[in-house]
Amino acid sequence: MSDIHGHLEKLVPALHTAGLTDADGNWTADDTRLWFLGDFFDRGPDGIGVLRYVRGLFEQAPDDAVRMLLGNHEILALGMHKFGDDFVPHDGISLRSFERSWALNGGQDRDQELLTDDDVAWLIEQPVLGADAGHLLMHSDTTEYVEWGDTLDEINAAAYAELHTDDIEVWWEIWRRMTSRYAFRGASGPEVARSLLHHLGGRRIVHGHSIVADQLGIDPRFLTGPHLYADDLVLGIDGGAFDGGPCLVVELEPLS
């Protein structure tokens, strides 16, 4: 799953319909791993509710059966919490701050009011990339991740280190990097995807961040599944929950 954007009312029934939780929203799945590919916050009414619900699933599910990756809106929400309206140094004349970007990108006052130090500490422990059963998992459809390193472990370690600093310029660069998108679209998309998979491993990239319906040219309300593209090397799973679309629960078959 990806890009829930505060829509707890879509997330809970989607997981139940997929057979992963019971009628009360509690984890019941066996022999299943559930990955959340980021963006719990912003644009929707209850990002903090989504975070708390997912944290509950982490506690209920055995053996790391529930996992998450950080999305750009986690970075934005955390940056807002940490730095607020502090100016981000820049050579140009425009004033940059996490508060301004947060407001422009659907930030919700309630999420900031209820975000605790414990929530923050938990979130900054989470990785930015994952791998499972032949799938390279990421939030953003970008190649910018490789600026952190040459392997998944290096990338996650470098991002982790940066998230544990108090340097606003470092945090801003993380936000900028993870807002990048569309790397796998167009005529060059398959080759870009193939190169990234060769670099980091895996047979297929799975990402959120960019709404599938936009790529298909349809209203998100009519979306029923993910989008496989770039010579079947890339799977987009952002259903556009904040724009009227569904919270897609996408089953991934192991790729040998």
C-alpha positions as CSV (number, residue, x, y, z in Angstrom):
1,M,0.0,0.0,0.0
2,S,1.0,3.6,-0.5
3,D,-0.1,7.2,-0.2
4,I,-2.9,6.9,2.3
5,H,-2.7,10.6,3.0
6,G,-4.8,10.8,6.1
7,H,-7.7,8.6,4.8
8,L,-8.0,6.2,7.7
9,E,-11.6,5.6,6.7
10,K,-10.3,4.1,3.4
11,L,-7.3,2.2,4.8
12,V,-9.1,0.2,7.5
13,P,-11.8,-1.4,5.2
14,A,-9.3,-1.9,2.4
15,L,-7.1,-4.1,4.7
16,H,-10.2,-6.0,5.9
17,T,-11.4,-6.6,2.4
18,A,-8.0,-7.9,1.5
19,G,-8.2,-10.4,4.3
20,L,-5.4,-9.0,6.3
21,T,-7.4,-7.8,9.3
22,D,-10.6,-8.7,11.1
23,A,-13.8,-6.6,11.3
24,D,-12.2,-4.6,14.2
25,G,-9.1,-3.8,12.2
26,N,-6.8,-6.1,14.0
27,W,-4.1,-8.1,12.2
28,T,-5.1,-11.6,11.3
29,A,-3.0,-12.6,8.2
30,D,-0.7,-15.6,8.2
31,D,2.3,-15.9,5.9
32,T,1.9,-12.4,4.7
33,R,4.1,-9.3,4.6
34,L,2.5,-6.0,4.3
35,W,4.6,-3.0,3.1
36,F,3.5,0.6,3.4
37,L,5.4,2.7,0.9
38,G,5.0,6.0,2.7
39,D,2.8,9.2,2.8
40,F,0.6,8.7,5.8
41,F,0.3,12.5,6.3
42,D,-1.1,15.6,4.6
43,R,-3.9,16.2,2.1
44,G,-6.4,14.1,4.1
45,P,-8.1,14.5,7.5
46,D,-6.3,12.0,9.8
47,G,-2.7,11.4,9.1
48,I,-2.0,10.9,12.7
49,G,-4.7,8.3,12.9
50,V,-3.1,6.5,10.0
51,L,0.2,6.6,11.7
52,R,-1.2,5.3,15.0
53,Y,-3.1,2.6,13.3
54,V,-0.1,1.3,11.4
55,R,2.0,1.4,14.5
56,G,-0.6,-0.8,16.1
57,L,-0.4,-3.3,13.2
58,F,3.4,-3.3,13.7
59,E,2.9,-4.4,17.3
60,Q,0.2,-7.0,16.5
61,A,1.9,-8.7,13.5
62,P,4.7,-11.3,14.1
63,D,8.2,-11.3,12.8
64,D,8.2,-7.9,11.0
65,A,5.2,-8.9,8.9
66,V,4.3,-5.2,8.7
67,R,6.9,-2.8,7.4
68,M,7.0,0.7,6.1
69,L,9.2,3.1,4.0
70,L,9.3,6.8,4.5
71,G,7.6,8.9,1.9
72,N,8.3,12.6,1.1
73,H,5.3,13.6,3.2
74,E,6.8,12.0,6.2
75,I,9.9,14.1,5.6
76,L,7.7,17.2,5.2
77,A,5.6,16.6,8.3
78,L,8.7,15.8,10.4
79,G,10.5,18.8,9.0
80,M,7.6,21.0,9.8
81,H,7.5,19.6,13.4
82,K,11.3,20.1,13.8
83,F,12.0,23.4,12.0
84,G,8.6,25.2,11.5
85,D,9.1,28.5,9.8
86,D,12.9,28.6,10.1
87,F,14.5,29.9,6.9
88,V,16.3,27.4,4.8
89,P,19.5,29.0,3.4
90,H,19.4,29.4,-0.4
91,D,21.4,31.3,-3.0
92,G,18.3,32.6,-4.6
93,I,15.9,35.3,-3.4
94,S,12.9,33.1,-2.7
95,L,12.3,32.3,1.0
96,R,12.1,28.6,1.8
97,S,10.8,26.9,4.9
98,F,9.2,23.6,5.9
99,E,6.1,25.5,7.1
100,R,5.6,27.1,3.7
101,S,6.0,23.8,1.8
102,W,3.9,22.0,4.4
103,A,1.0,24.5,3.9
104,L,1.3,24.4,0.1
105,N,1.3,20.5,0.1
106,G,-1.8,19.8,2.2
107,G,-0.4,20.0,5.7
108,Q,-3.0,19.4,8.4
109,D,-2.8,21.3,11.7
110,R,-4.3,18.4,13.6
111,D,-1.4,16.1,12.6
112,Q,1.1,18.5,13.9
113,E,-0.8,19.1,17.1
114,L,-1.0,15.4,17.9
115,L,2.4,14.3,16.7
116,T,4.4,13.2,19.7
117,D,8.2,12.9,20.3
118,D,7.6,9.1,20.4
119,D,6.0,9.2,17.0
120,V,8.9,11.2,15.6
121,A,11.5,8.8,17.2
122,W,9.7,5.9,15.6
123,L,9.4,7.4,12.2
124,I,13.0,8.4,11.8
125,E,14.0,4.8,12.5
126,Q,12.2,3.7,9.3
127,P,14.1,3.0,6.0
128,V,13.6,4.8,2.6
129,L,14.1,1.7,0.4
130,G,13.1,-2.0,0.8
131,A,13.5,-5.3,-1.1
132,D,11.2,-8.3,-1.0
133,A,10.8,-11.3,-3.2
134,G,12.5,-9.8,-6.3
135,H,10.8,-6.4,-5.8
136,L,12.7,-3.1,-5.3
137,L,10.3,-1.1,-3.1
138,M,10.4,2.7,-2.9
139,H,8.1,5.6,-2.3
140,S,9.1,8.0,-5.0
141,D,9.5,7.1,-8.6
142,T,12.9,8.6,-8.8
143,T,16.6,7.7,-9.2
144,E,17.6,10.3,-6.6
145,Y,18.0,7.6,-4.0
146,V,21.3,6.6,-5.4
147,E,22.7,9.9,-4.3
148,W,22.8,8.3,-0.8
149,G,24.9,5.3,-1.8
150,D,25.5,2.3,-4.0
151,T,23.5,-0.4,-2.2
152,L,20.2,-0.5,-0.3
153,D,22.1,-0.8,3.0
154,E,24.3,2.2,2.2
155,I,21.3,4.3,1.1
156,N,19.2,3.5,4.2
157,A,22.2,4.0,6.5
158,A,23.0,7.4,4.9
159,A,19.3,8.6,5.0
160,Y,19.1,7.4,8.6
161,A,22.2,9.4,9.6
162,E,20.8,12.5,7.9
163,L,17.5,12.2,9.7
164,H,19.3,12.1,13.0
165,T,20.9,15.5,12.4
166,D,19.6,19.0,13.3
167,D,20.8,20.5,10.0
168,I,17.9,22.1,8.2
169,E,19.8,22.2,4.9
170,V,20.3,18.4,5.1
171,W,16.7,17.9,5.9
172,W,15.6,20.2,3.0
173,E,17.7,18.2,0.6
174,I,16.0,14.9,1.7
175,W,12.6,16.6,1.1
176,R,13.8,17.9,-2.3
177,R,15.2,14.5,-3.3
178,M,12.1,12.6,-2.4
179,T,9.7,14.9,-4.2
180,S,11.3,14.1,-7.5
181,R,9.2,11.8,-9.8
182,Y,8.4,10.4,-13.2
183,A,11.9,8.8,-13.7
184,F,10.5,5.7,-15.4
185,R,8.0,7.3,-17.8
186,G,8.5,8.0,-21.4
187,A,10.7,6.4,-24.0
188,S,13.7,6.3,-21.8
189,G,11.8,5.0,-18.8
190,P,12.5,1.3,-19.3
191,E,16.3,1.8,-19.6
192,V,16.3,4.0,-16.5
193,A,14.4,1.3,-14.6
194,R,16.7,-1.4,-15.9
195,S,19.7,0.5,-14.8
196,L,18.4,1.2,-11.3
197,L,17.5,-2.5,-10.9
198,H,20.9,-3.5,-12.0
199,H,22.4,-1.1,-9.6
200,L,20.3,-1.9,-6.5
201,G,19.0,-5.4,-7.3
202,G,15.5,-6.8,-7.9
203,R,13.4,-7.7,-11.0
204,R,10.7,-5.0,-10.7
205,I,10.4,-1.6,-9.1
206,V,7.2,-0.9,-7.0
207,H,6.5,2.7,-6.1
208,G,3.9,5.1,-4.9
209,H,4.1,9.0,-5.0
210,S,2.7,9.5,-8.5
211,I,-1.0,8.8,-8.9
212,V,-1.7,5.9,-11.3
213,A,-4.9,7.5,-12.7
214,D,-2.9,10.5,-13.8
215,Q,-0.7,8.3,-15.9
216,L,-3.7,6.4,-17.3
217,G,-5.6,9.6,-18.0
218,I,-8.7,8.6,-16.0
219,D,-10.6,9.9,-12.9
220,P,-9.1,8.3,-9.7
221,R,-12.6,7.3,-8.7
222,F,-12.6,4.7,-11.5
223,L,-9.3,3.2,-10.7
224,T,-9.4,-0.5,-9.7
225,G,-5.8,-1.6,-9.7
226,P,-2.1,-0.7,-10.1
227,H,-0.3,0.2,-13.3
228,L,2.5,-1.9,-14.8
229,Y,4.6,0.0,-17.2
230,A,8.2,0.6,-18.5
231,D,8.4,-2.8,-20.2
232,D,6.8,-4.4,-17.1
233,L,9.8,-3.3,-15.0
234,V,7.8,-0.8,-12.9
235,L,4.6,-1.1,-10.9
236,G,2.8,2.1,-9.7
237,I,0.4,1.6,-6.8
238,D,-0.7,5.1,-5.7
239,G,-4.4,4.9,-6.0
240,G,-4.9,8.7,-5.4
241,A,-6.8,8.3,-2.1
242,F,-6.7,12.0,-1.4
243,D,-8.2,12.7,-4.9
244,G,-11.2,10.4,-4.7
245,G,-9.3,7.2,-5.5
246,P,-9.0,4.0,-3.5
247,C,-6.3,2.8,-1.1
248,L,-5.0,0.0,-3.3
249,V,-3.9,-3.2,-1.6
250,V,-1.7,-4.8,-4.2
251,E,-0.6,-8.4,-4.0
252,L,2.9,-8.9,-5.3
253,E,3.9,-12.3,-6.7
254,P,7.5,-13.5,-5.9
255,L,9.8,-12.8,-8.9
256,S,12.6,-15.3,-9.3
